[in-house]
């Protein structure tokens, strides 16, 4: 490299000092840009939390925190004496609708994942996997109207003859299940396929049959990834707005009858924010209180799943 | 550790073999011949005497040809594998040793594109007959793989897996202890049976996999390069274990390590790579199958001689 080859034996010291070259300048610009990108996303998160908390604190200066957390009647938009700020019906409605969605999506999703990862021929896989991913791309508003105009009148009332209300939890829950089914199926499929084939061979080599290999070796080995898939699906269902808004109805319901209408927290926020309410009124502030509650719920769920995944994760070479 | 001190020559040889390239392997193969099988009877007694002609075969392989997706992998292999002996399969990479050993318990069934012609008779019964269930075959013919592959479960559950899926009757604790003792692992792990098998060393994991295969009481143990991922001391453990196991089981072992083949085996099959001149496609064939001592000292084919003396491969 050096033009002067006189430096061979004890010649002048080679210049190793850091110089300003076009390359080093470019690198520091890139580094700064990347740092700004990271900073903006952090700042956004902090900003959201701060604005949520500020309005939430304002809300709790007008409504008692115990009344909010323990009350069983949620009618913040009603007039006069009918006003009540018990959030339990919203929380239970959220969990109930999520549970209905999971009841649909977990067996179907895990079933398709096991089929895709362990049984499907490469050709079947090439067809089914993109179809599942297409299902994940359906806008939720389409699913919501599908629930309202097809599942409720045709499937539930027509085929099964169930006397459901026009807005009901059952059809919203089924639509939620369709929404999160591809999440469960594709992520669980990834988890199953990441189990090294040496484990399958080991089990086959011991005389295990295919179902034994799948259920006793591959599935447990993929458990942490499967749980992560289920938690992500549950988070998706908990925060889902449009399907519940369109098909689930608008009454915060503490019951468990799936034929009645239910509301979840996200749908309440959407409905209220659209409505004709005065800024800084207590009705306006409920949006932020419920938003904070939803935020805390998904945070807890994610924290639990991270702990679980770390606890059961197997690191394969 | 105890077993290593009993047969120090085996582990020291293995140590030198581990670092040896193809060049010096030739001279060491001679060492292996003189010290390996020669000292083995001292440790295991009469079991290492030459296989006599009247020992019944456990496998009779006839014109076995395996293809992957139509491409030839192993061509026209025929020989008998003797019962309660260690049979080594040697040869350069890509010569079909692993494909061949996997056809002995129908593990190749797991590869959808694999096709098998010819026959493998196991105690007289063709494994590839249409009425034969591969699951039943693998219950009797266990397999140990190149890389230790314990399940992400406890040591106990790893051993108990085979007996459980086969629905074996009996006291599970006793079965687990017996398998771990046969796998020469009991003393090291008896106080931590409930801990995850991933916490063991590589050598322990491989002995666990051997013990796991023994727990179902198979008739044959197939080992596909069982020591290639292990250090010399662990390799010594595995080889000692094989000497003990051949009193009960017929063992077939694939190995790249010629010293190991010379030390542990009674019979040796030498595979070679055949290149199709027209297409350039490579497949494996068996060149020579004989008693290990003969293969290593007085091979009848010059390709075998070139390989065992280290001039090729």
Contacts between the chains, C-beta under 8 A, distances in Angstrom:
chain1	res1	chain2	res2	distance
A	121	B	112	7.6
A	196	B	149	7.5
A	198	B	145	6.3
A	198	B	147	6.1
A	198	B	149	4.0
A	199	B	149	5.8
A	199	B	151	6.1
A	199	B	152	7.8
A	200	B	110	7.5
A	201	B	107	6.7
A	201	B	110	6.8
A	201	B	143	7.8
A	201	B	145	6.4
A	201	B	149	7.0
A	202	B	145	6.6
A	202	B	149	4.3
A	202	B	150	7.8
A	202	B	151	6.9
A	202	B	209	7.0
A	202	B	212	7.7
A	203	B	151	7.3
A	203	B	161	7.2
A	203	B	165	7.7
A	204	B	107	6.8
A	204	B	110	6.2
A	204	B	138	6.3
A	205	B	105	7.1
A	205	B	107	6.6
A	205	B	138	5.9
A	205	B	142	6.4
A	205	B	143	3.6
A	205	B	144	7.9
A	205	B	145	7.4
A	205	B	213	7.0
A	206	B	138	7.0
A	206	B	139	7.9
A	206	B	142	6.8
A	206	B	161	6.4
A	206	B	162	4.2
A	206	B	165	6.8
A	206	B	166	8.0
A	206	B	212	6.8
A	206	B	213	6.6
A	206	B	216	6.0
A	207	B	135	5.8
A	207	B	136	7.5
A	207	B	138	4.4
A	207	B	139	3.4
A	207	B	140	7.8
A	207	B	142	8.0
A	207	B	162	6.7
A	207	B	165	6.9
A	207	B	166	5.8
A	207	B	216	6.2
A	208	B	135	7.4
A	208	B	161	7.6
A	208	B	162	7.8
A	208	B	165	4.5
A	209	B	135	5.1
A	209	B	165	7.4
A	212	B	165	4.7
A	216	B	161	7.2
A	216	B	164	8.0
A	216	B	165	6.8
A	217	B	151	5.7
A	217	B	161	7.7
A	220	B	152	7.2
A	220	B	153	7.3
A	221	B	151	7.1
A	221	B	152	5.1
A	314	B	152	4.2
A	314	B	198	6.9
